[in-house]
Amino acid sequence: MNLWQEYKRPTTVADAVKSLAAASGPALPIAGGTDLLLDLKQGNHSPVHTLVDLTFIPEMSALELRGDELFIGAAVPVNRVALDPLTAAHAQALVEACNLIAGPQVRNTATLGGNVAHALPAADGTIALTALDAQAEVAGVSGSRRMPFTSLFLGPGKSAIDKTKEIIVGFYLARSIPHSASCFKRIMRPQGVALPILNCAVWLERAGDIVKDIHIAVGPGGSTPFRATEAESTLREKPLTEETFANALDVLLGQAKFRTSARRASADYRRHIVGGLFKDVLDTAWKRAE
Ligand SMILES: Cc1cc2nc3c(=O)[nH]c(=O)nc-3n(C[C@H](O)[C@H](O)[C@H](O)COP(=O)(O)OP(=O)(O)OC[C@H]3O[C@@H](n4cnc5c(N)ncnc54)[C@H](O)[C@@H]3O)c2cc1C
């Protein structure tokens, strides 16, 4: 049995959303296919009539500076995100996350947009983009709009964008500023297992010994990619000491809703190990921002 009936290869964003709208049966975008094709083959996805391939759209494969921002097209493979000098300069946490996704073959094909659109609360690229406070450009037939990153998610595997009508075009990140830095790390079983036991990303700006600003993301720390906003507030405008860290960790543990995953870890185990991972990531970003 065919997994789909029609396969479209638009070369513009406008044609891609038109192809979704004009399909004569259920339609979805496809990028690297590393999630979607497996789901279709294994019967874990409802049948699809039309697949709209996003990888022939130049706008969605761009990775470039635009004014004060870095733009990363949603169809850029995660391996390219990991190797590009612009991401190294402006989004170190994202480089580290993309370098840890799966193995080289999957990284060459899997895209950053697919990682986000799949809406898993511990997807590595997604957690890095959460800490980097990205904005997403989303296009539909009536035009495109920017969305704050965390508003893209409704629940595990549930995107807030209607993928039968809309696509994520790309992501905007603020350019790096002096005395700011980011870091991503994860605790995992051997490489090639799909998702981590726990991951964490921090972006921060320091003013001498003071945390001027900070964003903290932990996956899976809830049903959607988790931003530890309350822990961020306890650290902002404070020195980074054992005491302020301990307080931030307490607050993070109060806000996070750790989940038990069948194959990866229990919620209790995640609560137990998050402090060490958070400290490691925070200390690394802190030193980098010196
Ligand atoms: C062996 C293996 C190991 C893996 N390891 C990891 C890992 O360690 N960490 C991790 O985070 N992930 C991992 N993954 C998951 C996967 O590789 C990523 O989620 C990948 O980035 C998905 O991108 P894709 O381009 O292949 O998406 P696709 O499979 O093409 O699409 C995924 C979903 O997103 C939709 N979609 C794709 N692009 C867009 C867009 N621009 N706009 C709107 N909707 C879109 C599709 O319709 C589909 O619903 C692994 C997968 C495999 C097979």
PDBQT file of the ligand as one rigid body, heavy atoms in Angstrom, charges set to zero:
ROOT
HETATM    1  C1  LIG A 301      17.107   7.148  14.975  1.00  0.00    +0.000 C 
HETATM    2  C2  LIG A 301      16.564   8.487  15.396  1.00  0.00    +0.000 A 
HETATM    3  C3  LIG A 301      17.141   9.158  16.445  1.00  0.00    +0.000 A 
HETATM    4  C4  LIG A 301      16.650  10.398  16.856  1.00  0.00    +0.000 A 
HETATM    5  N1  LIG A 301      17.271  11.044  17.875  1.00  0.00    +0.000 NA
HETATM    6  C5  LIG A 301      16.817  12.260  18.284  1.00  0.00    +0.000 A 
HETATM    7  C6  LIG A 301      17.458  12.950  19.323  1.00  0.00    +0.000 A 
HETATM    8  O1  LIG A 301      18.435  12.478  19.893  1.00  0.00    +0.000 OA
HETATM    9  N2  LIG A 301      16.953  14.162  19.701  1.00  0.00    +0.000 N 
HETATM   10  C7  LIG A 301      15.877  14.713  19.088  1.00  0.00    +0.000 A 
HETATM   11  O2  LIG A 301      15.476  15.818  19.439  1.00  0.00    +0.000 OA
HETATM   12  N3  LIG A 301      15.235  14.080  18.077  1.00  0.00    +0.000 NA
HETATM   13  C8  LIG A 301      15.675  12.866  17.664  1.00  0.00    +0.000 A 
HETATM   14  N4  LIG A 301      15.045  12.202  16.648  1.00  0.00    +0.000 N 
HETATM   15  C9  LIG A 301      13.822  12.795  16.069  1.00  0.00    +0.000 C 
HETATM   16  C10 LIG A 301      13.970  13.494  14.714  1.00  0.00    +0.000 C 
HETATM   17  O3  LIG A 301      15.144  13.219  14.054  1.00  0.00    +0.000 OA
HETATM   18  C11 LIG A 301      13.765  14.969  14.805  1.00  0.00    +0.000 C 
HETATM   19  O4  LIG A 301      12.588  15.322  15.482  1.00  0.00    +0.000 OA
HETATM   20  C12 LIG A 301      13.809  15.655  13.420  1.00  0.00    +0.000 C 
HETATM   21  O5  LIG A 301      14.428  16.888  13.639  1.00  0.00    +0.000 OA
HETATM   22  C13 LIG A 301      12.491  15.825  12.679  1.00  0.00    +0.000 C 
HETATM   23  O6  LIG A 301      12.739  16.568  11.502  1.00  0.00    +0.000 OA
HETATM   24  P1  LIG A 301      12.307  16.080  10.061  1.00  0.00    +0.000 P 
HETATM   25  O7  LIG A 301      12.726  17.128   9.117  1.00  0.00    +0.000 OA
HETATM   26  O8  LIG A 301      12.803  14.700   9.789  1.00  0.00    +0.000 OA
HETATM   27  O9  LIG A 301      10.725  16.071  10.270  1.00  0.00    +0.000 OA
HETATM   28  P2  LIG A 301       9.617  15.279   9.444  1.00  0.00    +0.000 P 
HETATM   29  O10 LIG A 301       9.637  13.847   9.813  1.00  0.00    +0.000 OA
HETATM   30  O11 LIG A 301       9.703  15.620   7.999  1.00  0.00    +0.000 OA
HETATM   31  O12 LIG A 301       8.304  15.977  10.046  1.00  0.00    +0.000 OA
HETATM   32  C14 LIG A 301       7.952  15.832  11.414  1.00  0.00    +0.000 C 
HETATM   33  C15 LIG A 301       6.594  16.500  11.642  1.00  0.00    +0.000 C 
HETATM   34  O13 LIG A 301       6.704  17.881  11.494  1.00  0.00    +0.000 OA
HETATM   35  C16 LIG A 301       5.939  18.367  10.389  1.00  0.00    +0.000 C 
HETATM   36  N5  LIG A 301       6.784  19.369   9.754  1.00  0.00    +0.000 N 
HETATM   37  C17 LIG A 301       8.054  19.226   9.317  1.00  0.00    +0.000 A 
HETATM   38  N6  LIG A 301       8.553  20.410   8.962  1.00  0.00    +0.000 NA
HETATM   39  C18 LIG A 301       7.575  21.329   9.170  1.00  0.00    +0.000 A 
HETATM   40  C19 LIG A 301       7.486  22.734   9.004  1.00  0.00    +0.000 A 
HETATM   41  N7  LIG A 301       8.526  23.483   8.567  1.00  0.00    +0.000 N 
HETATM   42  N8  LIG A 301       6.319  23.345   9.302  1.00  0.00    +0.000 NA
HETATM   43  C20 LIG A 301       5.264  22.629   9.780  1.00  0.00    +0.000 A 
HETATM   44  N9  LIG A 301       5.301  21.301   9.974  1.00  0.00    +0.000 NA
HETATM   45  C21 LIG A 301       6.443  20.663   9.665  1.00  0.00    +0.000 A 
HETATM   46  C22 LIG A 301       5.576  17.156   9.562  1.00  0.00    +0.000 C 
HETATM   47  O14 LIG A 301       4.332  17.301   8.911  1.00  0.00    +0.000 OA
HETATM   48  C23 LIG A 301       5.533  16.086  10.646  1.00  0.00    +0.000 C 
HETATM   49  O15 LIG A 301       4.281  16.148  11.293  1.00  0.00    +0.000 OA
HETATM   50  C24 LIG A 301      15.524  10.968  16.207  1.00  0.00    +0.000 A 
HETATM   51  C25 LIG A 301      14.930  10.274  15.129  1.00  0.00    +0.000 A 
HETATM   52  C26 LIG A 301      15.440   9.063  14.726  1.00  0.00    +0.000 A 
HETATM   53  C27 LIG A 301      14.788   8.361  13.561  1.00  0.00    +0.000 C 
ENDROOT
TORSDOF 0
